[in-house]
Amino acid sequence: MALSLYGNGRRSSVFDPFSLDIWDPFEGFGTLANFPSSARETTAIANTRVDWKETPEAHVFKADLPGIKKEEVKVEVEDGRVLQISGERSREQEDKNDKWHRVERSSGKFIRRFRLPENAKIDQVKAAMENGVLTVTVPKEEEKKPEVKAIEISG
């Protein structure tokens, strides 16, 4: 299998200098049912999908976190400009009488980190959770327009 430094076709080929994406070592293996439970748990780290869009007013991050309560998620800004979303998906309790046919939902700790640009207002970050989707809004500083002063021409 050839390794590509430019993505796997699923992601944009444009380098994103703000992203600190975490590599998913199990990507492309299909179902995780055949992996030991410890391997399934580690994939939760990389399986948390996050969208990042920039509007004229803010940077907006949306993370899919189905089945996770807001109390189980942490949103932090560390080292000045790194947005960190972390938490843990609990593994479903196994009863000795249960017979599992397929296990595809991952469990375990997850963390996603994004380097915020200089125009982010770090002190005004807001987060909300609704229907299993975490939305983090990072307002942007207004772009300062250069002050133009007209000079009267003599003569």
MDAnalysis code that builds the backbone (N, CA, C; Angstrom):
import MDAnalysis as mda
import numpy as np

u = mda.Universe.empty(465, n_residues=155, atom_resindex=np.repeat(np.arange(155), 3), trajectory=True)
u.add_TopologyAttr("name", ["N", "CA", "C"] * 155)
u.add_TopologyAttr("resid", np.arange(1, 156))
u.add_TopologyAttr("resname", ["MET", "ALA", "LEU", "SER", "LEU", "TYR", "GLY", "ASN", "GLY", "ARG", "ARG", "SER", "SER", "VAL", "PHE", "ASP", "PRO", "PHE", "SER", "LEU", "ASP", "ILE", "TRP", "ASP", "PRO", "PHE", "GLU", "GLY", "PHE", "GLY", "THR", "LEU", "ALA", "ASN", "PHE", "PRO", "SER", "SER", "ALA", "ARG", "GLU", "THR", "THR", "ALA", "ILE", "ALA", "ASN", "THR", "ARG", "VAL", "ASP", "TRP", "LYS", "GLU", "THR", "PRO", "GLU", "ALA", "HIS", "VAL", "PHE", "LYS", "ALA", "ASP", "LEU", "PRO", "GLY", "ILE", "LYS", "LYS", "GLU", "GLU", "VAL", "LYS", "VAL", "GLU", "VAL", "GLU", "ASP", "GLY", "ARG", "VAL", "LEU", "GLN", "ILE", "SER", "GLY", "GLU", "ARG", "SER", "ARG", "GLU", "GLN", "GLU", "ASP", "LYS", "ASN", "ASP", "LYS", "TRP", "HIS", "ARG", "VAL", "GLU", "ARG", "SER", "SER", "GLY", "LYS", "PHE", "ILE", "ARG", "ARG", "PHE", "ARG", "LEU", "PRO", "GLU", "ASN", "ALA", "LYS", "ILE", "ASP", "GLN", "VAL", "LYS", "ALA", "ALA", "MET", "GLU", "ASN", "GLY", "VAL", "LEU", "THR", "VAL", "THR", "VAL", "PRO", "LYS", "GLU", "GLU", "GLU", "LYS", "LYS", "PRO", "GLU", "VAL", "LYS", "ALA", "ILE", "GLU", "ILE", "SER", "GLY"])
u.atoms.positions = np.array([
    [0.845, -1.173, 0.000],
    [0.000, 0.000, 0.000],
    [0.890, 1.236, 0.000],
    [0.667, 2.121, -0.936],
    [1.480, 3.322, -1.047],
    [0.964, 4.399, -0.106],
    [1.873, 5.099, 0.525],
    [1.497, 6.193, 1.408],
    [1.564, 7.495, 0.640],
    [0.590, 8.351, 0.862],
    [0.568, 9.640, 0.209],
    [0.722, 10.735, 1.245],
    [1.565, 11.692, 0.964],
    [1.739, 12.822, 1.864],
    [0.706, 13.901, 1.600],
    [-0.085, 13.746, 0.559],
    [-1.023, 14.781, 0.147],
    [-2.463, 14.410, 0.414],
    [-2.739, 13.488, 1.298],
    [-4.113, 13.125, 1.627],
    [-4.518, 11.857, 0.922],
    [-5.741, 11.424, 1.179],
    [-6.211, 10.171, 0.618],
    [-7.369, 10.384, -0.341],
    [-7.532, 11.580, -0.879],
    [-8.605, 11.835, -1.818],
    [-9.880, 12.274, -1.127],
    [-10.041, 11.953, 0.123],
    [-11.227, 12.299, 0.887],
    [-11.127, 13.731, 1.391],
    [-9.938, 14.167, 1.647],
    [-9.718, 15.494, 2.196],
    [-9.195, 16.411, 1.102],
    [-9.253, 17.675, 1.365],
    [-8.747, 18.654, 0.421],
    [-7.240, 18.480, 0.256],
    [-6.744, 18.736, -0.945],
    [-5.306, 18.635, -1.155],
    [-4.596, 19.912, -0.722],
    [-5.345, 20.899, -0.279],
    [-4.761, 22.155, 0.173],
    [-4.307, 21.999, 1.614],
    [-3.080, 22.385, 1.887],
    [-2.553, 22.299, 3.247],
    [-3.262, 23.312, 4.128],
    [-3.727, 22.905, 5.284],
    [-4.405, 23.775, 6.239],
    [-3.449, 24.049, 7.389],
    [-2.831, 25.236, 7.439],
    [-1.831, 25.510, 8.464],
    [-2.420, 25.628, 9.858],
    [-3.753, 25.745, 9.977],
    [-4.374, 25.923, 11.279],
    [-4.749, 24.603, 11.924],
    [-4.736, 23.519, 11.176],
    [-5.213, 22.244, 11.702],
    [-4.068, 21.441, 12.298],
    [-4.343, 20.823, 13.440],
    [-3.401, 19.889, 14.048],
    [-4.085, 18.527, 14.054],
    [-4.475, 18.071, 12.891],
    [-5.256, 16.842, 12.770],
    [-4.520, 15.656, 13.373],
    [-5.278, 14.736, 13.907],
    [-4.711, 13.524, 14.482],
    [-4.877, 12.409, 13.464],
    [-3.816, 11.708, 13.189],
    [-3.820, 10.635, 12.217],
    [-4.636, 9.460, 12.724],
    [-5.448, 8.868, 11.848],
    [-6.269, 7.716, 12.214],
    [-5.600, 6.453, 11.679],
    [-4.944, 5.662, 12.539],
    [-4.228, 4.487, 12.062],
    [-5.151, 3.383, 11.561],
    [-6.449, 3.442, 11.878],
    [-7.381, 2.401, 11.460],
    [-8.212, 2.811, 10.253],
    [-7.952, 4.006, 9.707],
    [-8.723, 4.483, 8.572],
    [-8.559, 3.520, 7.395],
    [-9.668, 3.174, 6.768],
    [-9.631, 2.299, 5.613],
    [-9.744, 0.822, 5.932],
    [-9.825, 0.446, 7.204],
    [-9.929, -0.961, 7.573],
    [-11.362, -1.467, 7.589],
    [-12.342, -0.566, 7.373],
    [-13.733, -1.002, 7.390],
    [-14.223, -1.216, 8.798],
    [-14.997, -2.271, 9.007],
    [-15.605, -2.524, 10.316],
    [-14.553, -2.801, 11.375],
    [-14.841, -2.367, 12.571],
    [-13.927, -2.586, 13.688],
    [-14.332, -3.800, 14.513],
    [-15.341, -4.529, 14.063],
    [-15.858, -5.648, 14.846],
    [-14.801, -6.733, 15.056],
    [-13.857, -6.849, 14.115],
    [-12.848, -7.898, 14.216],
    [-11.630, -7.474, 15.035],
    [-11.574, -6.193, 15.429],
    [-10.458, -5.708, 16.217],
    [-10.727, -5.953, 17.691],
    [-9.694, -6.146, 18.497],
    [-9.901, -6.268, 19.940],
    [-10.475, -4.970, 20.493],
    [-11.134, -5.056, 21.646],
    [-11.801, -3.876, 22.202],
    [-10.828, -2.735, 22.458],
    [-9.580, -3.026, 22.816],
    [-8.622, -1.951, 23.060],
    [-8.361, -1.160, 21.780],
    [-8.339, -1.814, 20.634],
    [-8.141, -1.120, 19.362],
    [-9.360, -0.275, 19.033],
    [-10.549, -0.791, 19.312],
    [-11.772, -0.022, 19.057],
    [-11.794, 1.232, 19.918],
    [-11.309, 1.139, 21.153],
    [-11.319, 2.287, 22.042],
    [-10.366, 3.373, 21.565],
    [-9.207, 2.994, 21.053],
    [-8.252, 4.010, 20.616],
    [-8.746, 4.744, 19.384],
    [-9.619, 4.136, 18.583],
    [-10.084, 4.832, 17.389],
    [-11.020, 5.970, 17.714],
    [-11.573, 6.036, 18.922],
    [-12.432, 7.157, 19.295],
    [-11.659, 8.464, 19.211],
    [-10.353, 8.396, 19.415],
    [-9.509, 9.585, 19.347],
    [-9.616, 10.226, 17.973],
    [-9.583, 9.437, 16.932],
    [-9.560, 9.972, 15.582],
    [-10.930, 10.034, 14.931],
    [-11.925, 9.361, 15.482],
    [-13.231, 9.298, 14.831],
    [-14.139, 10.476, 15.121],
    [-13.747, 11.414, 15.928],
    [-14.578, 12.580, 16.192],
    [-14.412, 13.543, 15.021],
    [-15.453, 13.686, 14.249],
    [-15.411, 14.525, 13.049],
    [-15.769, 15.962, 13.401],
    [-14.999, 16.902, 12.872],
    [-15.209, 18.322, 13.153],
    [-15.180, 19.095, 11.842],
    [-16.172, 19.962, 11.661],
    [-16.177, 20.900, 10.532],
    [-15.750, 22.262, 11.055],
    [-14.982, 23.011, 10.244],
    [-14.549, 24.351, 10.615],
    [-14.861, 25.272, 9.463],
    [-15.720, 26.250, 9.722],
    [-15.998, 27.244, 8.684],
    [-15.701, 28.625, 9.240],
    [-15.385, 29.533, 8.324],
    [-15.121, 30.907, 8.702],
    [-16.182, 31.782, 8.064],
    [-16.844, 32.577, 8.882],
    [-17.817, 33.546, 8.404],
    [-17.175, 34.927, 8.549],
    [-17.811, 35.967, 8.051],
    [-17.227, 37.302, 8.235],
    [-17.075, 37.690, 9.710],
    [-17.908, 37.096, 10.597],
    [-17.885, 37.475, 12.006],
    [-17.115, 36.515, 12.909],
    [-16.986, 35.233, 12.504],
    [-16.439, 34.248, 13.439],
    [-15.896, 33.016, 12.739],
    [-15.144, 32.224, 13.527],
    [-14.757, 30.868, 13.144],
    [-15.742, 29.955, 13.869],
    [-16.367, 29.018, 13.142],
    [-17.387, 28.150, 13.732],
    [-16.948, 26.701, 13.553],
    [-16.871, 25.981, 14.677],
    [-16.494, 24.567, 14.686],
    [-17.727, 23.759, 15.066],
    [-18.009, 22.678, 14.315],
    [-19.122, 21.784, 14.641],
    [-18.577, 20.373, 14.738],
    [-18.784, 19.757, 15.915],
    [-18.282, 18.407, 16.167],
    [-19.460, 17.465, 16.390],
    [-19.450, 16.328, 15.714],
    [-20.469, 15.305, 15.918],
    [-20.106, 14.494, 17.155],
    [-20.949, 14.579, 18.187],
    [-20.713, 13.868, 19.438],
    [-21.989, 13.159, 19.883],
    [-22.492, 12.214, 19.081],
    [-23.753, 11.556, 19.436],
    [-23.631, 10.762, 20.730],
    [-24.652, 10.877, 21.573],
    [-24.695, 10.113, 22.809],
    [-23.823, 10.641, 23.921],
    [-23.210, 11.799, 23.733],
    [-22.333, 12.363, 24.758],
    [-23.026, 13.578, 25.362],
    [-23.025, 13.645, 26.696],
    [-23.621, 14.780, 27.401],
    [-22.626, 15.931, 27.426],
    [-23.173, 17.149, 27.521],
    [-22.287, 18.315, 27.533],
    [-21.326, 18.302, 28.714],
    [-21.705, 17.646, 29.814],
    [-20.823, 17.557, 30.978],
    [-19.619, 16.640, 30.717],
    [-19.684, 15.834, 29.679],
    [-18.604, 14.905, 29.354],
    [-17.636, 15.462, 28.316],
    [-17.845, 16.730, 27.925],
    [-17.012, 17.362, 26.900],
    [-16.324, 18.580, 27.503],
    [-15.056, 18.778, 27.131],
    [-14.324, 19.977, 27.547],
    [-13.921, 20.755, 26.306],
    [-14.146, 22.067, 26.366],
    [-13.687, 22.967, 25.315],
    [-12.736, 23.943, 25.989],
    [-11.490, 23.974, 25.506],
    [-10.457, 24.808, 26.122],
    [-9.647, 25.515, 25.051],
    [-9.088, 26.656, 25.414],
    [-8.105, 27.328, 24.576],
    [-6.811, 27.307, 25.365],
    [-5.809, 26.635, 24.814],
    [-4.532, 26.509, 25.529],
    [-3.412, 27.143, 24.726],
    [-2.344, 27.450, 25.407],
    [-1.161, 28.069, 24.794],
    [-1.526, 29.274, 23.931],
    [-2.535, 29.994, 24.379],
    [-2.894, 31.224, 23.685],
    [-3.792, 31.064, 22.483],
    [-3.529, 30.131, 21.598],
    [-4.288, 30.073, 20.348],
    [-4.655, 28.667, 19.883],
    [-4.638, 27.674, 20.764],
    [-4.987, 26.317, 20.349],
    [-6.330, 25.937, 20.974],
    [-7.334, 25.747, 20.117],
    [-8.646, 25.309, 20.573],
    [-8.599, 23.797, 20.730],
    [-8.996, 23.312, 21.907],
    [-8.977, 21.872, 22.171],
    [-10.373, 21.417, 22.579],
    [-10.878, 20.393, 21.875],
    [-12.162, 19.772, 22.196],
    [-11.839, 18.345, 22.616],
    [-12.233, 17.975, 23.847],
    [-11.895, 16.645, 24.337],
    [-13.034, 16.079, 25.173],
    [-12.963, 14.785, 25.402],
    [-13.967, 14.110, 26.224],
    [-13.776, 12.615, 26.157],
    [-14.807, 11.893, 26.558],
    [-14.717, 10.440, 26.542],
    [-16.080, 9.830, 26.255],
    [-16.080, 8.876, 25.315],
    [-17.276, 8.090, 25.050],
    [-17.194, 6.840, 25.906],
    [-18.204, 6.617, 26.725],
    [-18.204, 5.434, 27.587],
    [-18.570, 4.196, 26.785],
    [-17.942, 3.099, 27.148],
    [-18.254, 1.829, 26.498],
    [-19.549, 1.292, 27.087],
    [-20.385, 0.705, 26.234],
    [-21.652, 0.148, 26.699],
    [-21.382, -1.055, 27.600],
    [-22.160, -1.134, 28.677],
    [-21.995, -2.247, 29.615],
    [-22.318, -3.576, 28.933],
    [-21.444, -4.540, 29.135],
    [-21.644, -5.858, 28.539],
    [-22.236, -6.797, 29.575],
    [-23.328, -7.403, 29.220],
    [-23.974, -8.395, 30.073],
    [-23.514, -9.762, 29.581],
    [-23.254, -10.681, 30.502],
    [-22.741, -12.001, 30.093],
    [-23.743, -12.763, 29.226],
    [-25.013, -12.373, 29.267],
    [-26.024, -13.037, 28.434],
    [-26.159, -12.403, 27.056],
    [-25.488, -11.281, 26.831],
    [-25.566, -10.604, 25.541],
    [-24.686, -11.302, 24.513],
    [-25.181, -11.326, 23.291],
    [-24.403, -11.859, 22.177],
    [-24.263, -10.732, 21.152],
    [-23.042, -10.208, 21.041],
    [-22.790, -9.100, 20.131],
    [-22.563, -9.645, 18.723],
    [-23.239, -9.061, 17.736],
    [-23.059, -9.448, 16.338],
    [-22.160, -8.464, 15.599],
    [-22.153, -7.232, 16.050],
    [-21.351, -6.212, 15.384],
    [-21.096, -5.086, 16.375],
    [-19.869, -4.570, 16.398],
    [-19.520, -3.413, 17.224],
    [-18.801, -2.426, 16.321],
    [-19.476, -1.323, 15.975],
    [-18.880, -0.321, 15.102],
    [-18.741, 1.033, 15.790],
    [-19.524, 1.274, 16.817],
    [-19.431, 2.558, 17.508],
    [-18.222, 2.533, 18.430],
    [-17.392, 3.548, 18.306],
    [-16.163, 3.576, 19.093],
    [-16.421, 4.141, 20.481],
    [-15.545, 3.794, 21.388],
    [-15.597, 4.334, 22.742],
    [-14.175, 4.691, 23.142],
    [-14.074, 5.469, 24.190],
    [-12.760, 5.879, 24.665],
    [-12.604, 7.383, 24.619],
    [-11.400, 7.851, 24.898],
    [-11.136, 9.285, 24.938],
    [-10.965, 9.822, 23.525],
    [-11.357, 11.075, 23.356],
    [-11.125, 11.736, 22.079],
    [-10.588, 13.132, 22.348],
    [-9.827, 13.631, 21.394],
    [-9.281, 14.985, 21.483],
    [-9.057, 15.489, 20.068],
    [-9.475, 16.710, 19.823],
    [-9.198, 17.376, 18.548],
    [-8.644, 18.750, 18.882],
    [-7.633, 19.171, 18.140],
    [-6.974, 20.446, 18.403],
    [-6.860, 21.238, 17.116],
    [-7.059, 22.551, 17.226],
    [-6.986, 23.446, 16.071],
    [-6.253, 24.719, 16.476],
    [-5.274, 25.088, 15.667],
    [-4.555, 26.337, 15.920],
    [-5.395, 27.469, 15.345],
    [-5.765, 28.411, 16.212],
    [-6.611, 29.524, 15.793],
    [-5.769, 30.634, 15.175],
    [-6.324, 31.339, 14.199],
    [-5.578, 32.438, 13.580],
    [-5.489, 33.649, 14.508],
    [-4.645, 34.588, 14.133],
    [-4.383, 35.773, 14.949],
    [-5.628, 36.621, 15.194],
    [-6.600, 36.593, 14.286],
    [-7.764, 37.460, 14.436],
    [-8.850, 36.876, 15.344],
    [-8.586, 35.774, 16.019],
    [-9.575, 35.144, 16.900],
    [-9.639, 35.870, 18.242],
    [-10.869, 36.141, 18.696],
    [-11.078, 36.759, 20.009],
    [-11.174, 35.634, 21.036],
    [-10.053, 35.259, 21.595],
    [-9.946, 34.117, 22.495],
    [-10.816, 34.278, 23.745],
    [-10.962, 35.489, 24.218],
    [-11.714, 35.729, 25.452],
    [-13.234, 35.703, 25.250],
    [-13.713, 35.509, 24.015],
    [-15.149, 35.530, 23.751],
    [-15.653, 34.217, 23.132],
    [-14.933, 33.134, 23.315],
    [-15.323, 31.834, 22.757],
    [-16.590, 31.347, 23.452],
    [-17.533, 30.822, 22.651],
    [-18.787, 30.277, 23.191],
    [-18.981, 28.869, 22.639],
    [-19.596, 28.009, 23.447],
    [-19.873, 26.636, 23.017],
    [-21.301, 26.275, 23.384],
    [-21.963, 25.494, 22.517],
    [-23.331, 25.027, 22.774],
    [-23.462, 23.616, 22.232],
    [-24.299, 22.816, 22.899],
    [-24.510, 21.425, 22.480],
    [-26.003, 21.249, 22.198],
    [-26.319, 20.739, 21.009],
    [-27.710, 20.495, 20.658],
    [-27.798, 19.294, 19.725],
    [-28.654, 18.335, 20.088],
    [-28.877, 17.140, 19.275],
    [-27.586, 16.416, 18.914],
    [-26.655, 16.307, 19.861],
    [-25.417, 15.574, 19.633],
    [-24.380, 16.312, 18.807],
    [-24.602, 17.610, 18.569],
    [-23.642, 18.408, 17.808],
    [-23.141, 19.540, 18.701],
    [-21.835, 19.571, 18.903],
    [-21.197, 20.641, 19.660],
    [-20.830, 21.751, 18.679],
    [-21.265, 22.982, 18.974],
    [-20.914, 24.133, 18.145],
    [-20.077, 25.082, 18.983],
    [-18.861, 25.346, 18.522],
    [-17.955, 26.278, 19.192],
    [-17.791, 27.480, 18.261],
    [-18.103, 28.666, 18.791],
    [-18.007, 29.889, 18.001],
    [-16.899, 30.759, 18.565],
    [-15.956, 31.097, 17.704],
    [-14.828, 31.950, 18.083],
    [-14.950, 33.242, 17.278],
    [-15.415, 34.328, 17.925],
    [-15.563, 35.586, 17.193],
    [-14.220, 36.083, 16.653],
    [-14.317, 36.863, 15.572],
    [-13.123, 37.436, 14.954],
    [-13.051, 38.925, 15.251],
    [-11.834, 39.423, 15.346],
    [-11.644, 40.868, 15.477],
    [-11.964, 41.500, 14.136],
    [-12.568, 42.678, 14.200],
    [-12.865, 43.377, 12.959],
    [-11.566, 43.741, 12.261],
    [-11.605, 43.611, 10.942],
    [-10.429, 43.964, 10.163],
    [-10.268, 45.473, 10.199],
    [-9.122, 45.901, 10.650],
    [-8.900, 47.344, 10.738],
    [-8.577, 47.877, 9.351],
    [-9.388, 48.869, 8.952],
    [-9.163, 49.491, 7.650],
    [-8.158, 50.619, 7.842],
    [-7.241, 50.736, 6.920],
    [-6.240, 51.791, 7.069],
    [-6.909, 53.167, 7.032],
    [-6.459, 54.017, 7.926],
    [-7.004, 55.374, 7.969],
    [-6.404, 56.157, 6.814],
    [-7.290, 56.782, 6.059],
    [-6.844, 57.555, 4.914],
    [-7.105, 59.036, 5.203],
    [-6.059, 59.826, 5.078],
    [-6.201, 61.257, 5.307],
    [-5.872, 61.974, 4.009],
    [-6.826, 62.772, 3.582],
    [-6.617, 63.532, 2.333],
    [-5.663, 64.679, 2.588],
    [-4.751, 64.857, 1.705],
    [-3.761, 65.934, 1.804],
    [-4.102, 66.976, 0.753],
    [-4.238, 68.214, 1.226],
    [-4.566, 69.288, 0.295],
    [-3.314, 69.637, -0.497],
    [-3.515, 69.783, -1.757],
    [-2.382, 70.122, -2.657],
    [-2.367, 71.622, -2.851],
    [-1.273, 72.233, -2.550],
    [-1.178, 73.680, -2.706],
    [-0.682, 74.040, -4.097],
    [-0.926, 75.284, -4.474],
    [-0.384, 75.796, -5.697],
    [-1.382, 76.010, -6.700],
])
